[in-house]
């Protein structure tokens, strides 16, 4: 069995390496790089946590075209919560606030934070833009996922 000419093999190797580098750039600093959501609040993090009530974090990529709708949905859900949680919207992938920043500002008492390199998104296991994580007052994970009815139930 003939594998091909050395030139064909070299071309295939170059293409493979280019794809690997492109994939690394896509996920580097992105919540799309897989890291499991920790069962307890991470020991090392720069994000604030409320000690007397639940903490809700939403990670949104700066270039997410549907980000404002996701943030608005989160706002509706947290406004219905039995105990008002601490809420932070973490904009990932830029050091400059975007329109998402303004959308997050429409939710009362919501912190707006920037995560340029996606370090915090990875720490909290955010695998997609718009992902929400909820930690109880004692720091244990209560929910991870999209802003859906299950999130509403986790906050009751």
N, C-alpha and C positions, 0 to 999 in steps of 0.2 A: 504494500500500500504506500503510495507516494503522498506525502503531506503537502507538497507544493514547493515552489521555488523559495530560496532564501529571501528574495525581495517581497514575495507575497506574505511570508511569515513576519517579516519586519513591519510591513504595512499593517498587518492585523495587530501586532503588538503596539504600535503607535496609536492606533485607533482605540484599542482597549485602555491604554494609559490615559488618553485624552478623556474618555468617558468617565474613568475613575476620578480624575481631577475635577471634572465638571460636576459629578455627583457630590464630591466632598465640598465644593464651593456652595452648592445649592443647600446643603444641610448644615454647613458650618454657621453657627450663630443663628440658627433657625429652630423654632419649636418643632420642626418636622424631623429633626434628628431624634431617634428613639431613646428615651431614658424612662424607666418606670416611675410613676408617681409615688413618692415616698409615703409610707403608711403613717408617719409622724412628721411634724413640721421639721424641715431640715435644720441641723445645728448651724451650718454655715449658709447664711443668706443675708442679703441686704434689704430684703422686703420686710415691711412691718407686719406684725401680727397682733390682733387684739387678744388680751388675756381674759377678758370677762364676757366675750361674746364670740360667735362664729366669725371666721375670716374668709372672705370670698375673693378669689383672684381670677381675673380673666386675662388671658394672654392673646393679644391680637397683633398680627403682622401689620406693619405700617402700610403695606401695599395691598391689603385685603379690601377688595371692592365691596364686600358685603359686611364689613366691620361695623359700620354705623348701625345697621339693622340688628346685628348680634348684640351690640352694646345696649340698644334700646330694649331688646327683649330681656336682657339681664336686668335692666332698670325696673321693668314691670314685675319681674319675679321677686327681686329683693324688696320692693315696696310692699309686697304681700306677706313677707316673712313675719312670723310670730314675734321674734326678737330681731330688731334691726341689726344686721350684721355689719362688720367693717368690710368695706368693698374697695378693692384696688383694681384699676384697669392698667395693665402693663403693655405698653406699646413696644413691640419687638422689631428690631432691624433698622433703627434709625436713632439718631441723637437729636433730631428736629421734630417737634410736635407736628402732627398732620391734622386733617379734618377729624380723625378719630379722637384726637385730644379734646376737641370741642364737644363731640358726642358724649364722651365720658364725663365732661363737666356738667352735663344736663342731669346726671343722676346726683341727687343731694348727698352731701357728705361722702363723696367718692374721691379717693386718692388717685392721682394720675401719675404714673411712673414710666420711665424710659429704660429699656433694656437693649441697648444698641447691639451688643454682640450675642444676645440670646442666652447668656449665662444663666440667668434666673429661670428662663423658660425650660432649659435643660434640667436644672435642679429640681423643678417641680413636675417634670415629666410631660410637659405640654407637647403633644405630638401633632397638633393641628391648630391653625389660627381660629380664635374664638373659643378655645378650650377653657373651661372653668374648673377650678379646684376649690373645694370647701374644706376647711379645717375647723373642728369644734374648738371651743374655748380652751380645752385641755391640750390642743395641738394634734389630735388624732384626725386622720383623713376621714371625711364623711361622704365626699362625692368628688368624682372627676368625670368630665364629659362636656356636652354641649349645654347651652341654656335651654333646657326642656322642662317638661312636667316633672321629671325625676328630680331635677334640681329644686323645683318648688317644694317637693315632698321632703327633700333633705334639709330644707330650711325651716320646716315646721316643728 
